[in-house]
Amino acid sequence: MSIEIDGKKGIYEIGCGIYDVTGPAAEVGMMGFAEVKQVTQGIYMRLYSRAFIFGDGERRVVYVCADLCMIYQAVKLAVVAKVAKDPELRDLYDDKNILLSATHTHSGPGGYSHHFLYNLTTKGFIPQNFDAIVEGIYQSIRRAHANIEPGKIFIARGELDGYGFNRATRPYAMNPAEERERYGSDLDKEMTLLKLVGIDGRELGMINWLGVHPTSVGPANHLIGGDHKGLAEYWFEKDKKADLKSAKPFVAAFALAPAGDVSPNLWGVADGVHDYEHMEIIARKQYDKAVELYESCGTGGTKAAADRTSSQAGAASEQLTGPVDSRHRYVDFSKLHIDALHVDTVPAAMGASFLAGSTEDNESQVAIFHEGATVDSLQGNERIVSGAIDSVFGAVWPKTLSEDYIKGQAPKKILVPTGLATFDGNPWTPQILPVQVVRLGQFAIAAQPTEITTMAGRRVRETVKKALAKAGVTHAVVSSHSNAYSSYVTTREEYAGQEYEGASTHFGPYTLDGFLQEFGRLASAIADGSAVPQGIYPVDYKLTQLTLQPGVVYDAASKGRKFGDVLVDARESYKIGEEVVVEFQSAHPRNDLLTMDSFAIVQKKVGARFEDILDDRDPQLTFEWQRLKGAESKAILRWRSGGAETGEYRIVHRGVAKAFWFGKKTRFEGVSRVFVIS
Ligand SMILES: [Zn+2]
């Protein structure tokens, strides 16, 4: 029996796929806090790319949510290039209907941009990380494609509290009073959730969007992980018994809505002591709400009921029906004319208070300038430093001193002219940015290629909803950190405040107005069924990347030992909840990323044999890597045994060692003694 796919009747093609994107787990600069000393040294949870494909029988779209700090332009271009070479995918998917987004975890390795500024704190480009990310996203799309089956999509929306706070209240308060009153809060609070069910009733997957920075785990951390969003995804997938090695696991994505000014750090800046505890609290908030919304889906909710209650704390759901569609275009934001305002944007620049960092979230450790520094408010040392920086840039790139540029960015005090400063002809940050709108029945997604503040995000969402209203769209989200990365976008009013987020808004005060114009045009084109021009295709600067990170030379075991030998063994017995720690002679984790595999494993004795019960995916088991002397290293595996069943266990460490002669790589495995948990 074949089922007819028909979006109009609410029967869609749905496919979900998940794949590992965990990069090098040792000695690579981490992305998010711009803290040079923060390098990877192990894993608390692996990172995954989660792909969802939707089709109405005529058209398809791909939505990817990856546990990454951001999706750089280079990543999207490379994933699309792989898809274009794949005979099964190339006729169906391209840059126009693939939307890649990131959760914005600050606990992952960096160096995967092709733009200089974003590789500054990672010793340049890290090809191994870039390849792992691109391949992992591509594999997740392949799996989603292979899993396509007929199904239904339900949507639910609800409000959540206590998951964070607005970290930029001064600029937020500069937005019009009438607009602020309309929303009643400087947090958006809304979670929007999709539940995906096969036509036979089998549960396939879930995506939800909520805006809050994944910065519970702060810059003192050296282990790779997904922060609160990764943890919530893990819990949700565990509930559904998702076995990632099976062909068709349930896939749950906790995606990012506008979070440019939203911090989870209700207890103050992450202190390196309570980070994991706080991550769990914020994850629990999102997880509980997602479960509630998910459970409310497919229980006979009507469209009218959803409209009535969507602004209240409760949950209601409706089924999506109608076409699947998308529009995508590249826009040059360095000189975009905004018709409605008769103004133009200007080339990218970072302002002085970008270097102050977001003082509420500890995003930068360099504090030369105060938050809120403008052209007119520089004081003492700030003037001296900025004058010196101006003359250095001006000497190499004279246009950075042009009157139009300086005026066009005002009141921002230009510190780093990232659009005009070039590295081998490549601007330090991208200026030709992708803008994309996706439609699934009465639901629309705007793909924002930046971080974006709460109020700016609301304006994008309302613009898209309004333009698509005549086509029957009643729900919309802004998918943050999508398809490219170009720092922040604030409203024009917030920009005037020049706090961290305004200083990091690249194309001057009218940056958001440019996005509103372009998103509005794409949404209207979907509503009218008209085409949009592609725009100028951005250059991929993959051949001009500089790598300063040295490779692994070779590994050595300590005298009289071999790789995998136990250095510190487990005790004979533990009480449930105690921490089990085992140390092994190890080798550099960069020799092999062990993708879809594991450096750390807990095995339980079942009958006569040992079965794997926990691995790198599980947050209660961590893998930590330490260099000893020279080429020698050790691995420390820790298992917090809370919730374990009584029984006999052992801890296993896997790795790959690189030999001094000819660099031959050999897999090794170390096993602890058998111990009892009681
Ligand atoms: Zn951020």
Residues whose N, C-alpha, C, O or C-beta is under 5 A from the ligand:
A	BS01	ZN	E451
